[in-house]
């Protein structure tokens, strides 16, 4: 009897093992053999490479040296003006500045009108009230200051023509 019981138990174990293998096969078959996992439309798509831009024609000419420009003759007066373009230093080692005194008015309204007109035309104009020796006060209109006297003189010539004024180049005193 024992032999029959042992055979019966072995038969049950074989049937149970076969059932487990069939169930495992049914569960794993779609995962192993389904082609949906490997479809191209669901896979990551790599975009095509960007087109290579064309090289402009001037790039080939970059390495070529530029031709030398002909030297222009320099006027002696121009060199002298450049040499004088350095500001002068006073006794206290502070640069000397120059300003233009264009007009002096007894009535302040006239001085303010001229100053505003100069400022509107782009000049740095300002006013100063001065008391004269006889006790009267006048309002002077100035333009500047400039660090180089040549520039102040050039500016004076320009203003004398444009505003019909006869101004003076004077030393600027803050």
Secondary structure as GFF3:
##gff-version 3
##sequence-region A 1 174
A	DSSP	alpha_helix	2	33	.	.	.	ID=ss1
A	DSSP	three_ten_helix	35	38	.	.	.	ID=ss2
A	DSSP	three_ten_helix	57	61	.	.	.	ID=ss3
A	DSSP	alpha_helix	76	83	.	.	.	ID=ss4
A	DSSP	beta_strand	98	105	.	.	.	ID=ss5
A	DSSP	alpha_helix	108	120	.	.	.	ID=ss6
A	DSSP	beta_strand	125	131	.	.	.	ID=ss7
A	DSSP	beta_strand	137	146	.	.	.	ID=ss8
A	DSSP	alpha_helix	149	163	.	.	.	ID=ss9
A	DSSP	beta_strand	168	171	.	.	.	ID=ss10
###
